[in-house]
Amino acid sequence: MAAMAEAAGIPLVRGSAHEMGVKTAAMLHVVASTPAFTYANDSTYYAQENDVLTEPLRVVDGALEVPMRPGLGVEVDRKKVREYEVR
């Protein structure tokens, strides 16, 4: 879809669905690596109070920074994940 939009000169924007840090990190990588995402992208990550990441995503100059460590660039706190288990 992004390639078709780019070929047609149609800019893309990414919205947010109150996702946690893992999905936010994944979407940061998608947006940063896809030229068609030219508009400012939305995220509600700033409102996340109890994320499952060991370290929060960084905000630099008012924007979420793309994590640069291996994989998605984030580490999951398994103890926090267990807090969200449905039992």
PDB file with one MODEL, atoms N, CA, C and O in Angstrom:
MODEL        1
ATOM      1  N   MET A   1       0.821  -1.168   0.000  1.00  0.00           N
ATOM      2  CA  MET A   1       0.000   0.000   0.000  1.00  0.00           C
ATOM      3  C   MET A   1       0.883   1.257   0.000  1.00  0.00           C
ATOM      4  O   MET A   1       0.619   2.208  -0.736  1.00  0.00           O
ATOM      5  N   ALA A   2       1.917   1.249   0.820  1.00  0.00           N
ATOM      6  CA  ALA A   2       2.798   2.419   0.885  1.00  0.00           C
ATOM      7  C   ALA A   2       3.470   2.669  -0.457  1.00  0.00           C
ATOM      8  O   ALA A   2       3.604   3.818  -0.878  1.00  0.00           O
ATOM      9  N   ALA A   3       3.892   1.608  -1.133  1.00  0.00           N
ATOM     10  CA  ALA A   3       4.540   1.759  -2.439  1.00  0.00           C
ATOM     11  C   ALA A   3       3.566   2.345  -3.458  1.00  0.00           C
ATOM     12  O   ALA A   3       3.946   3.195  -4.264  1.00  0.00           O
ATOM     13  N   MET A   4       2.313   1.894  -3.427  1.00  0.00           N
ATOM     14  CA  MET A   4       1.304   2.429  -4.344  1.00  0.00           C
ATOM     15  C   MET A   4       1.050   3.907  -4.051  1.00  0.00           C
ATOM     16  O   MET A   4       0.950   4.718  -4.972  1.00  0.00           O
ATOM     17  N   ALA A   5       0.946   4.253  -2.774  1.00  0.00           N
ATOM     18  CA  ALA A   5       0.721   5.651  -2.402  1.00  0.00           C
ATOM     19  C   ALA A   5       1.895   6.514  -2.837  1.00  0.00           C
ATOM     20  O   ALA A   5       1.708   7.609  -3.367  1.00  0.00           O
ATOM     21  N   GLU A   6       3.102   6.016  -2.610  1.00  0.00           N
ATOM     22  CA  GLU A   6       4.293   6.775  -2.995  1.00  0.00           C
ATOM     23  C   GLU A   6       4.336   6.984  -4.510  1.00  0.00           C
ATOM     24  O   GLU A   6       4.631   8.083  -4.979  1.00  0.00           O
ATOM     25  N   ALA A   7       4.041   5.926  -5.274  1.00  0.00           N
ATOM     26  CA  ALA A   7       4.056   6.026  -6.738  1.00  0.00           C
ATOM     27  C   ALA A   7       3.018   7.028  -7.244  1.00  0.00           C
ATOM     28  O   ALA A   7       3.226   7.693  -8.259  1.00  0.00           O
ATOM     29  N   ALA A   8       1.900   7.125  -6.526  1.00  0.00           N
ATOM     30  CA  ALA A   8       0.836   8.046  -6.923  1.00  0.00           C
ATOM     31  C   ALA A   8       1.016   9.437  -6.323  1.00  0.00           C
ATOM     32  O   ALA A   8       0.220  10.337  -6.589  1.00  0.00           O
ATOM     33  N   GLY A   9       2.059   9.615  -5.516  1.00  0.00           N
ATOM     34  CA  GLY A   9       2.295  10.914  -4.890  1.00  0.00           C
ATOM     35  C   GLY A   9       1.338  11.224  -3.757  1.00  0.00           C
ATOM     36  O   GLY A   9       1.109  12.387  -3.426  1.00  0.00           O
ATOM     37  N   ILE A  10       0.779  10.178  -3.164  1.00  0.00           N
ATOM     38  CA  ILE A  10      -0.171  10.357  -2.066  1.00  0.00           C
ATOM     39  C   ILE A  10       0.564  10.172  -0.740  1.00  0.00           C
ATOM     40  O   ILE A  10       1.098   9.092  -0.486  1.00  0.00           O
ATOM     41  N   PRO A  11       0.602  11.191   0.103  1.00  0.00           N
ATOM     42  CA  PRO A  11       1.296  11.062   1.387  1.00  0.00           C
ATOM     43  C   PRO A  11       0.491  10.207   2.365  1.00  0.00           C
ATOM     44  O   PRO A  11      -0.737  10.156   2.299  1.00  0.00           O
ATOM     45  N   LEU A  12       1.194   9.546   3.260  1.00  0.00           N
ATOM     46  CA  LEU A  12       0.552   8.717   4.274  1.00  0.00           C
ATOM     47  C   LEU A  12       0.770   9.312   5.659  1.00  0.00           C
ATOM     48  O   LEU A  12       1.721  10.058   5.891  1.00  0.00           O
ATOM     49  N   VAL A  13      -0.126   8.968   6.566  1.00  0.00           N
ATOM     50  CA  VAL A  13       0.008   9.335   7.972  1.00  0.00           C
ATOM     51  C   VAL A  13      -0.358   8.109   8.795  1.00  0.00           C
ATOM     52  O   VAL A  13      -1.256   7.355   8.423  1.00  0.00           O
ATOM     53  N   ARG A  14       0.329   7.909   9.904  1.00  0.00           N
ATOM     54  CA  ARG A  14       0.043   6.775  10.775  1.00  0.00           C
ATOM     55  C   ARG A  14      -0.720   7.282  11.977  1.00  0.00           C
ATOM     56  O   ARG A  14      -0.320   8.252  12.620  1.00  0.00           O
ATOM     57  N   GLY A  15      -1.823   6.618  12.276  1.00  0.00           N
ATOM     58  CA  GLY A  15      -2.619   6.958  13.447  1.00  0.00           C
ATOM     59  C   GLY A  15      -2.231   6.098  14.631  1.00  0.00           C
ATOM     60  O   GLY A  15      -1.321   5.273  14.542  1.00  0.00           O
ATOM     61  N   SER A  16      -2.916   6.292  15.725  1.00  0.00           N
ATOM     62  CA  SER A  16      -2.600   5.562  16.946  1.00  0.00           C
ATOM     63  C   SER A  16      -3.861   4.927  17.499  1.00  0.00           C
ATOM     64  O   SER A  16      -4.961   5.459  17.348  1.00  0.00           O
ATOM     65  N   ALA A  17      -3.687   3.783  18.141  1.00  0.00           N
ATOM     66  CA  ALA A  17      -4.820   3.081  18.746  1.00  0.00           C
ATOM     67  C   ALA A  17      -4.514   2.730  20.191  1.00  0.00           C
ATOM     68  O   ALA A  17      -4.884   1.658  20.670  1.00  0.00           O
ATOM     69  N   HIS A  18      -3.842   3.628  20.878  1.00  0.00           N
ATOM     70  CA  HIS A  18      -3.480   3.436  22.292  1.00  0.00           C
ATOM     71  C   HIS A  18      -2.680   2.160  22.505  1.00  0.00           C
ATOM     72  O   HIS A  18      -2.902   1.431  23.471  1.00  0.00           O
ATOM     73  N   GLU A  19      -1.754   1.899  21.602  1.00  0.00           N
ATOM     74  CA  GLU A  19      -0.919   0.707  21.705  1.00  0.00           C
ATOM     75  C   GLU A  19       0.180   0.889  22.740  1.00  0.00           C
ATOM     76  O   GLU A  19       0.498   2.005  23.152  1.00  0.00           O
ATOM     77  N   MET A  20       0.741  -0.223  23.142  1.00  0.00           N
ATOM     78  CA  MET A  20       1.845  -0.194  24.092  1.00  0.00           C
ATOM     79  C   MET A  20       3.163  -0.013  23.331  1.00  0.00           C
ATOM     80  O   MET A  20       3.177   0.089  22.104  1.00  0.00           O
ATOM     81  N   GLY A  21       4.249   0.024  24.069  1.00  0.00           N
ATOM     82  CA  GLY A  21       5.553   0.350  23.516  1.00  0.00           C
ATOM     83  C   GLY A  21       6.060  -0.562  22.423  1.00  0.00           C
ATOM     84  O   GLY A  21       6.746  -0.100  21.512  1.00  0.00           O
ATOM     85  N   VAL A  22       5.742  -1.855  22.484  1.00  0.00           N
ATOM     86  CA  VAL A  22       6.249  -2.787  21.468  1.00  0.00           C
ATOM     87  C   VAL A  22       5.686  -2.421  20.096  1.00  0.00           C
ATOM     88  O   VAL A  22       6.433  -2.317  19.123  1.00  0.00           O
ATOM     89  N   LYS A  23       4.378  -2.226  20.022  1.00  0.00           N
ATOM     90  CA  LYS A  23       3.775  -1.863  18.736  1.00  0.00           C
ATOM     91  C   LYS A  23       4.217  -0.464  18.312  1.00  0.00           C
ATOM     92  O   LYS A  23       4.463  -0.216  17.131  1.00  0.00           O
ATOM     93  N   THR A  24       4.317   0.438  19.269  1.00  0.00           N
ATOM     94  CA  THR A  24       4.774   1.784  18.936  1.00  0.00           C
ATOM     95  C   THR A  24       6.174   1.739  18.337  1.00  0.00           C
ATOM     96  O   THR A  24       6.445   2.425  17.352  1.00  0.00           O
ATOM     97  N   ALA A  25       7.066   0.939  18.920  1.00  0.00           N
ATOM     98  CA  ALA A  25       8.425   0.797  18.384  1.00  0.00           C
ATOM     99  C   ALA A  25       8.385   0.239  16.964  1.00  0.00           C
ATOM    100  O   ALA A  25       9.104   0.716  16.086  1.00  0.00           O
ATOM    101  N   ALA A  26       7.546  -0.772  16.739  1.00  0.00           N
ATOM    102  CA  ALA A  26       7.430  -1.355  15.401  1.00  0.00           C
ATOM    103  C   ALA A  26       6.948  -0.310  14.401  1.00  0.00           C
ATOM    104  O   ALA A  26       7.487  -0.207  13.299  1.00  0.00           O
ATOM    105  N   MET A  27       5.942   0.458  14.780  1.00  0.00           N
ATOM    106  CA  MET A  27       5.416   1.467  13.873  1.00  0.00           C
ATOM    107  C   MET A  27       6.415   2.601  13.631  1.00  0.00           C
ATOM    108  O   MET A  27       6.456   3.168  12.539  1.00  0.00           O
ATOM    109  N   LEU A  28       7.218   2.930  14.640  1.00  0.00           N
ATOM    110  CA  LEU A  28       8.266   3.937  14.428  1.00  0.00           C
ATOM    111  C   LEU A  28       9.233   3.482  13.337  1.00  0.00           C
ATOM    112  O   LEU A  28       9.660   4.282  12.505  1.00  0.00           O
ATOM    113  N   HIS A  29       9.574   2.197  13.347  1.00  0.00           N
ATOM    114  CA  HIS A  29      10.482   1.665  12.324  1.00  0.00           C
ATOM    115  C   HIS A  29       9.824   1.683  10.942  1.00  0.00           C
ATOM    116  O   HIS A  29      10.471   2.016   9.949  1.00  0.00           O
ATOM    117  N   VAL A  30       8.542   1.325  10.881  1.00  0.00           N
ATOM    118  CA  VAL A  30       7.825   1.332   9.598  1.00  0.00           C
ATOM    119  C   VAL A  30       7.781   2.748   9.032  1.00  0.00           C
ATOM    120  O   VAL A  30       8.115   2.973   7.869  1.00  0.00           O
ATOM    121  N   VAL A  31       7.368   3.693   9.861  1.00  0.00           N
ATOM    122  CA  VAL A  31       7.241   5.081   9.401  1.00  0.00           C
ATOM    123  C   VAL A  31       8.599   5.648   8.982  1.00  0.00           C
ATOM    124  O   VAL A  31       8.702   6.322   7.957  1.00  0.00           O
ATOM    125  N   ALA A  32       9.635   5.375   9.772  1.00  0.00           N
ATOM    126  CA  ALA A  32      10.961   5.916   9.464  1.00  0.00           C
ATOM    127  C   ALA A  32      11.561   5.325   8.192  1.00  0.00           C
ATOM    128  O   ALA A  32      12.407   5.953   7.555  1.00  0.00           O
ATOM    129  N   SER A  33      11.130   4.128   7.822  1.00  0.00           N
ATOM    130  CA  SER A  33      11.721   3.464   6.657  1.00  0.00           C
ATOM    131  C   SER A  33      10.831   3.513   5.414  1.00  0.00           C
ATOM    132  O   SER A  33      11.155   2.898   4.398  1.00  0.00           O
ATOM    133  N   THR A  34       9.719   4.236   5.485  1.00  0.00           N
ATOM    134  CA  THR A  34       8.781   4.300   4.373  1.00  0.00           C
ATOM    135  C   THR A  34       8.619   5.750   3.928  1.00  0.00           C
ATOM    136  O   THR A  34       7.984   6.539   4.628  1.00  0.00           O
ATOM    137  N   PRO A  35       9.181   6.111   2.778  1.00  0.00           N
ATOM    138  CA  PRO A  35       9.165   7.507   2.336  1.00  0.00           C
ATOM    139  C   PRO A  35       7.768   8.121   2.192  1.00  0.00           C
ATOM    140  O   PRO A  35       7.628   9.339   2.306  1.00  0.00           O
ATOM    141  N   ALA A  36       6.739   7.317   1.946  1.00  0.00           N
ATOM    142  CA  ALA A  36       5.397   7.863   1.745  1.00  0.00           C
ATOM    143  C   ALA A  36       4.812   8.478   3.020  1.00  0.00           C
ATOM    144  O   ALA A  36       3.864   9.260   2.945  1.00  0.00           O
ATOM    145  N   PHE A  37       5.365   8.136   4.188  1.00  0.00           N
ATOM    146  CA  PHE A  37       4.886   8.741   5.438  1.00  0.00           C
ATOM    147  C   PHE A  37       5.526  10.122   5.570  1.00  0.00           C
ATOM    148  O   PHE A  37       6.585  10.274   6.180  1.00  0.00           O
ATOM    149  N   THR A  38       4.867  11.124   4.990  1.00  0.00           N
ATOM    150  CA  THR A  38       5.438  12.469   4.983  1.00  0.00           C
ATOM    151  C   THR A  38       4.751  13.413   5.959  1.00  0.00           C
ATOM    152  O   THR A  38       5.327  14.433   6.338  1.00  0.00           O
ATOM    153  N   TYR A  39       3.538  13.094   6.367  1.00  0.00           N
ATOM    154  CA  TYR A  39       2.836  13.940   7.339  1.00  0.00           C
ATOM    155  C   TYR A  39       3.253  13.559   8.751  1.00  0.00           C
ATOM    156  O   TYR A  39       3.787  12.473   8.978  1.00  0.00           O
ATOM    157  N   ALA A  40       3.009  14.455   9.693  1.00  0.00           N
ATOM    158  CA  ALA A  40       3.282  14.155  11.104  1.00  0.00           C
ATOM    159  C   ALA A  40       2.429  12.958  11.519  1.00  0.00           C
ATOM    160  O   ALA A  40       1.248  12.884  11.179  1.00  0.00           O
ATOM    161  N   ASN A  41       3.020  12.038  12.244  1.00  0.00           N
ATOM    162  CA  ASN A  41       2.322  10.827  12.644  1.00  0.00           C
ATOM    163  C   ASN A  41       1.879  10.927  14.088  1.00  0.00           C
ATOM    164  O   ASN A  41       2.548  11.536  14.923  1.00  0.00           O
ATOM    165  N   ASP A  42       0.736  10.318  14.367  1.00  0.00           N
ATOM    166  CA  ASP A  42       0.107  10.415  15.677  1.00  0.00           C
ATOM    167  C   ASP A  42       0.511   9.254  16.574  1.00  0.00           C
ATOM    168  O   ASP A  42       0.679   8.128  16.105  1.00  0.00           O
ATOM    169  N   SER A  43       0.665   9.527  17.854  1.00  0.00           N
ATOM    170  CA  SER A  43       0.912   8.475  18.836  1.00  0.00           C
ATOM    171  C   SER A  43       0.341   8.920  20.172  1.00  0.00           C
ATOM    172  O   SER A  43       0.432  10.090  20.543  1.00  0.00           O
ATOM    173  N   THR A  44      -0.244   7.980  20.881  1.00  0.00           N
ATOM    174  CA  THR A  44      -0.725   8.266  22.238  1.00  0.00           C
ATOM    175  C   THR A  44       0.199   7.623  23.263  1.00  0.00           C
ATOM    176  O   THR A  44      -0.180   7.447  24.421  1.00  0.00           O
ATOM    177  N   TYR A  45       1.403   7.274  22.841  1.00  0.00           N
ATOM    178  CA  TYR A  45       2.343   6.622  23.751  1.00  0.00           C
ATOM    179  C   TYR A  45       2.614   7.477  24.988  1.00  0.00           C
ATOM    180  O   TYR A  45       2.818   6.943  26.078  1.00  0.00           O
ATOM    181  N   TYR A  46       2.617   8.786  24.827  1.00  0.00           N
ATOM    182  CA  TYR A  46       2.893   9.683  25.957  1.00  0.00           C
ATOM    183  C   TYR A  46       1.923   9.468  27.120  1.00  0.00           C
ATOM    184  O   TYR A  46       2.251   9.800  28.259  1.00  0.00           O
ATOM    185  N   ALA A  47       0.744   8.923  26.854  1.00  0.00           N
ATOM    186  CA  ALA A  47      -0.269   8.708  27.892  1.00  0.00           C
ATOM    187  C   ALA A  47      -0.145   7.333  28.554  1.00  0.00           C
ATOM    188  O   ALA A  47      -0.894   7.021  29.479  1.00  0.00           O
ATOM    189  N   GLN A  48       0.785   6.526  28.089  1.00  0.00           N
ATOM    190  CA  GLN A  48       0.962   5.171  28.629  1.00  0.00           C
ATOM    191  C   GLN A  48       1.557   5.239  30.031  1.00  0.00           C
ATOM    192  O   GLN A  48       2.667   5.738  30.211  1.00  0.00           O
ATOM    193  N   GLU A  49       0.830   4.744  31.015  1.00  0.00           N
ATOM    194  CA  GLU A  49       1.298   4.823  32.398  1.00  0.00           C
ATOM    195  C   GLU A  49       2.050   3.589  32.862  1.00  0.00           C
ATOM    196  O   GLU A  49       2.944   3.703  33.700  1.00  0.00           O
ATOM    197  N   ASN A  50       1.721   2.428  32.351  1.00  0.00           N
ATOM    198  CA  ASN A  50       2.346   1.193  32.830  1.00  0.00           C
ATOM    199  C   ASN A  50       2.693   0.305  31.644  1.00  0.00           C
ATOM    200  O   ASN A  50       2.101  -0.758  31.457  1.00  0.00           O
ATOM    201  N   ASP A  51       3.644   0.746  30.855  1.00  0.00           N
ATOM    202  CA  ASP A  51       4.037   0.017  29.655  1.00  0.00           C
ATOM    203  C   ASP A  51       4.809  -1.245  30.028  1.00  0.00           C
ATOM    204  O   ASP A  51       5.256  -1.397  31.165  1.00  0.00           O
ATOM    205  N   VAL A  52       4.961  -2.143  29.068  1.00  0.00           N
ATOM    206  CA  VAL A  52       5.669  -3.405  29.305  1.00  0.00           C
ATOM    207  C   VAL A  52       7.139  -3.341  28.896  1.00  0.00           C
ATOM    208  O   VAL A  52       7.826  -4.362  28.929  1.00  0.00           O
ATOM    209  N   LEU A  53       7.627  -2.182  28.516  1.00  0.00           N
ATOM    210  CA  LEU A  53       9.035  -2.050  28.150  1.00  0.00           C
ATOM    211  C   LEU A  53       9.884  -1.854  29.401  1.00  0.00           C
ATOM    212  O   LEU A  53       9.431  -1.271  30.386  1.00  0.00           O
ATOM    213  N   THR A  54      11.120  -2.346  29.351  1.00  0.00           N
ATOM    214  CA  THR A  54      12.020  -2.144  30.486  1.00  0.00           C
ATOM    215  C   THR A  54      12.441  -0.683  30.595  1.00  0.00           C
ATOM    216  O   THR A  54      12.714  -0.197  31.692  1.00  0.00           O
ATOM    217  N   GLU A  55      12.496   0.020  29.467  1.00  0.00           N
ATOM    218  CA  GLU A  55      12.807   1.451  29.430  1.00  0.00           C
ATOM    219  C   GLU A  55      11.800   2.122  28.502  1.00  0.00           C
ATOM    220  O   GLU A  55      11.494   1.581  27.440  1.00  0.00           O
ATOM    221  N   PRO A  56      11.282   3.280  28.876  1.00  0.00           N
ATOM    222  CA  PRO A  56      10.317   3.945  27.996  1.00  0.00           C
ATOM    223  C   PRO A  56      10.972   4.421  26.704  1.00  0.00           C
ATOM    224  O   PRO A  56      12.180   4.650  26.644  1.00  0.00           O
ATOM    225  N   LEU A  57      10.150   4.563  25.683  1.00  0.00           N
ATOM    226  CA  LEU A  57      10.629   5.160  24.437  1.00  0.00           C
ATOM    227  C   LEU A  57      11.006   6.610  24.723  1.00  0.00           C
ATOM    228  O   LEU A  57      10.405   7.265  25.575  1.00  0.00           O
ATOM    229  N   ARG A  58      11.999   7.096  24.006  1.00  0.00           N
ATOM    230  CA  ARG A  58      12.493   8.457  24.251  1.00  0.00           C
ATOM    231  C   ARG A  58      11.799   9.472  23.346  1.00  0.00           C
ATOM    232  O   ARG A  58      11.532   9.219  22.171  1.00  0.00           O
ATOM    233  N   VAL A  59      11.522  10.612  23.935  1.00  0.00           N
ATOM    234  CA  VAL A  59      11.004  11.743  23.173  1.00  0.00           C
ATOM    235  C   VAL A  59      12.143  12.744  23.024  1.00  0.00           C
ATOM    236  O   VAL A  59      12.718  13.190  24.017  1.00  0.00           O
ATOM    237  N   VAL A  60      12.469  13.095  21.779  1.00  0.00           N
ATOM    238  CA  VAL A  60      13.543  14.043  21.483  1.00  0.00           C
ATOM    239  C   VAL A  60      12.963  15.158  20.616  1.00  0.00           C
ATOM    240  O   VAL A  60      12.413  14.895  19.546  1.00  0.00           O
ATOM    241  N   ASP A  61      13.084  16.374  21.067  1.00  0.00           N
ATOM    242  CA  ASP A  61      12.555  17.539  20.338  1.00  0.00           C
ATOM    243  C   ASP A  61      11.082  17.366  19.986  1.00  0.00           C
ATOM    244  O   ASP A  61      10.656  17.735  18.891  1.00  0.00           O
ATOM    245  N   GLY A  62      10.308  16.810  20.905  1.00  0.00           N
ATOM    246  CA  GLY A  62       8.871  16.673  20.709  1.00  0.00           C
ATOM    247  C   GLY A  62       8.440  15.491  19.863  1.00  0.00           C
ATOM    248  O   GLY A  62       7.261  15.375  19.527  1.00  0.00           O
ATOM    249  N   ALA A  63       9.367  14.610  19.512  1.00  0.00           N
ATOM    250  CA  ALA A  63       9.030  13.452  18.679  1.00  0.00           C
ATOM    251  C   ALA A  63       9.587  12.176  19.293  1.00  0.00           C
ATOM    252  O   ALA A  63      10.642  12.193  19.927  1.00  0.00           O
ATOM    253  N   LEU A  64       8.880  11.080  19.103  1.00  0.00           N
ATOM    254  CA  LEU A  64       9.394   9.791  19.562  1.00  0.00           C
ATOM    255  C   LEU A  64      10.615   9.411  18.734  1.00  0.00           C
ATOM    256  O   LEU A  64      10.599   9.518  17.508  1.00  0.00           O
ATOM    257  N   GLU A  65      11.650   8.977  19.396  1.00  0.00           N
ATOM    258  CA  GLU A  65      12.887   8.566  18.734  1.00  0.00           C
ATOM    259  C   GLU A  65      12.780   7.100  18.316  1.00  0.00           C
ATOM    260  O   GLU A  65      12.286   6.270  19.080  1.00  0.00           O
ATOM    261  N   VAL A  66      13.237   6.782  17.116  1.00  0.00           N
ATOM    262  CA  VAL A  66      13.244   5.397  16.646  1.00  0.00           C
ATOM    263  C   VAL A  66      14.297   4.633  17.453  1.00  0.00           C
ATOM    264  O   VAL A  66      15.467   5.016  17.450  1.00  0.00           O
ATOM    265  N   PRO A  67      13.897   3.552  18.148  1.00  0.00           N
ATOM    266  CA  PRO A  67      14.877   2.769  18.917  1.00  0.00           C
ATOM    267  C   PRO A  67      15.886   2.113  17.976  1.00  0.00           C
ATOM    268  O   PRO A  67      15.502   1.564  16.944  1.00  0.00           O
ATOM    269  N   MET A  68      17.163   2.166  18.321  1.00  0.00           N
ATOM    270  CA  MET A  68      18.200   1.690  17.416  1.00  0.00           C
ATOM    271  C   MET A  68      18.926   0.433  17.892  1.00  0.00           C
ATOM    272  O   MET A  68      19.914   0.029  17.279  1.00  0.00           O
ATOM    273  N   ARG A  69      18.463  -0.185  18.956  1.00  0.00           N
ATOM    274  CA  ARG A  69      19.090  -1.439  19.389  1.00  0.00           C
ATOM    275  C   ARG A  69      18.604  -2.572  18.480  1.00  0.00           C
ATOM    276  O   ARG A  69      17.719  -2.346  17.655  1.00  0.00           O
ATOM    277  N   PRO A  70      19.154  -3.774  18.606  1.00  0.00           N
ATOM    278  CA  PRO A  70      18.750  -4.895  17.738  1.00  0.00           C
ATOM    279  C   PRO A  70      17.242  -5.165  17.781  1.00  0.00           C
ATOM    280  O   PRO A  70      16.560  -4.843  18.754  1.00  0.00           O
ATOM    281  N   GLY A  71      16.757  -5.755  16.717  1.00  0.00           N
ATOM    282  CA  GLY A  71      15.329  -6.067  16.617  1.00  0.00           C
ATOM    283  C   GLY A  71      14.521  -4.786  16.517  1.00  0.00           C
ATOM    284  O   GLY A  71      14.857  -3.884  15.749  1.00  0.00           O
ATOM    285  N   LEU A  72      13.456  -4.713  17.299  1.00  0.00           N
ATOM    286  CA  LEU A  72      12.654  -3.492  17.326  1.00  0.00           C
ATOM    287  C   LEU A  72      13.308  -2.396  18.156  1.00  0.00           C
ATOM    288  O   LEU A  72      12.847  -1.255  18.174  1.00  0.00           O
ATOM    289  N   GLY A  73      14.391  -2.758  18.844  1.00  0.00           N
ATOM    290  CA  GLY A  73      15.112  -1.765  19.624  1.00  0.00           C
ATOM    291  C   GLY A  73      14.612  -1.585  21.038  1.00  0.00           C
ATOM    292  O   GLY A  73      15.032  -0.665  21.740  1.00  0.00           O
ATOM    293  N   VAL A  74      13.711  -2.466  21.463  1.00  0.00           N
ATOM    294  CA  VAL A  74      13.163  -2.380  22.816  1.00  0.00           C
ATOM    295  C   VAL A  74      13.278  -3.732  23.505  1.00  0.00           C
ATOM    296  O   VAL A  74      13.442  -4.767  22.859  1.00  0.00           O
ATOM    297  N   GLU A  75      13.191  -3.699  24.825  1.00  0.00           N
ATOM    298  CA  GLU A  75      13.222  -4.932  25.608  1.00  0.00           C
ATOM    299  C   GLU A  75      11.948  -5.003  26.438  1.00  0.00           C
ATOM    300  O   GLU A  75      11.538  -4.019  27.055  1.00  0.00           O
ATOM    301  N   VAL A  76      11.326  -6.182  26.446  1.00  0.00           N
ATOM    302  CA  VAL A  76      10.067  -6.381  27.159  1.00  0.00           C
ATOM    303  C   VAL A  76      10.342  -6.866  28.577  1.00  0.00           C
ATOM    304  O   VAL A  76      11.163  -7.757  28.793  1.00  0.00           O
ATOM    305  N   ASP A  77       9.646  -6.270  29.534  1.00  0.00           N
ATOM    306  CA  ASP A  77       9.709  -6.684  30.934  1.00  0.00           C
ATOM    307  C   ASP A  77       8.651  -7.772  31.134  1.00  0.00           C
ATOM    308  O   ASP A  77       7.460  -7.475  31.216  1.00  0.00           O
ATOM    309  N   ARG A  78       9.083  -9.009  31.211  1.00  0.00           N
ATOM    310  CA  ARG A  78       8.143 -10.138  31.285  1.00  0.00           C
ATOM    311  C   ARG A  78       7.265 -10.082  32.531  1.00  0.00           C
ATOM    312  O   ARG A  78       6.120 -10.534  32.499  1.00  0.00           O
ATOM    313  N   LYS A  79       7.782  -9.536  33.619  1.00  0.00           N
ATOM    314  CA  LYS A  79       6.980  -9.401  34.838  1.00  0.00           C
ATOM    315  C   LYS A  79       5.789  -8.468  34.591  1.00  0.00           C
ATOM    316  O   LYS A  79       4.673  -8.739  35.034  1.00  0.00           O
ATOM    317  N   LYS A  80       6.042  -7.378  33.884  1.00  0.00           N
ATOM    318  CA  LYS A  80       4.957  -6.453  33.563  1.00  0.00           C
ATOM    319  C   LYS A  80       3.940  -7.099  32.624  1.00  0.00           C
ATOM    320  O   LYS A  80       2.739  -6.858  32.738  1.00  0.00           O
ATOM    321  N   VAL A  81       4.432  -7.924  31.693  1.00  0.00           N
ATOM    322  CA  VAL A  81       3.520  -8.615  30.774  1.00  0.00           C
ATOM    323  C   VAL A  81       2.568  -9.502  31.565  1.00  0.00           C
ATOM    324  O   VAL A  81       1.376  -9.558  31.264  1.00  0.00           O
ATOM    325  N   ARG A  82       3.086 -10.193  32.573  1.00  0.00           N
ATOM    326  CA  ARG A  82       2.236 -11.071  33.387  1.00  0.00           C
ATOM    327  C   ARG A  82       1.125 -10.296  34.098  1.00  0.00           C
ATOM    328  O   ARG A  82       0.062 -10.854  34.372  1.00  0.00           O
ATOM    329  N   GLU A  83       1.360  -9.027  34.396  1.00  0.00           N
ATOM    330  CA  GLU A  83       0.319  -8.208  35.020  1.00  0.00           C
ATOM    331  C   GLU A  83      -0.904  -8.071  34.115  1.00  0.00           C
ATOM    332  O   GLU A  83      -2.014  -7.850  34.600  1.00  0.00           O
ATOM    333  N   TYR A  84      -0.708  -8.200  32.821  1.00  0.00           N
ATOM    334  CA  TYR A  84      -1.800  -8.048  31.863  1.00  0.00           C
ATOM    335  C   TYR A  84      -2.439  -9.379  31.458  1.00  0.00           C
ATOM    336  O   TYR A  84      -3.377  -9.393  30.661  1.00  0.00           O
ATOM    337  N   GLU A  85      -1.944 -10.493  31.996  1.00  0.00           N
ATOM    338  CA  GLU A  85      -2.518 -11.799  31.665  1.00  0.00           C
ATOM    339  C   GLU A  85      -3.967 -11.882  32.131  1.00  0.00           C
ATOM    340  O   GLU A  85      -4.331 -11.381  33.195  1.00  0.00           O
ATOM    341  N   VAL A  86      -4.773 -12.523  31.307  1.00  0.00           N
ATOM    342  CA  VAL A  86      -6.157 -12.797  31.694  1.00  0.00           C
ATOM    343  C   VAL A  86      -6.162 -14.171  32.326  1.00  0.00           C
ATOM    344  O   VAL A  86      -5.741 -15.152  31.713  1.00  0.00           O
ATOM    345  N   ARG A  87      -6.635 -14.235  33.540  1.00  0.00           N
ATOM    346  CA  ARG A  87      -6.622 -15.525  34.264  1.00  0.00           C
ATOM    347  C   ARG A  87      -8.013 -16.029  34.512  1.00  0.00           C
ATOM    348  O   ARG A  87      -8.188 -17.093  35.105  1.00  0.00           O
TER     349      ARG A  87
ENDMDL
END
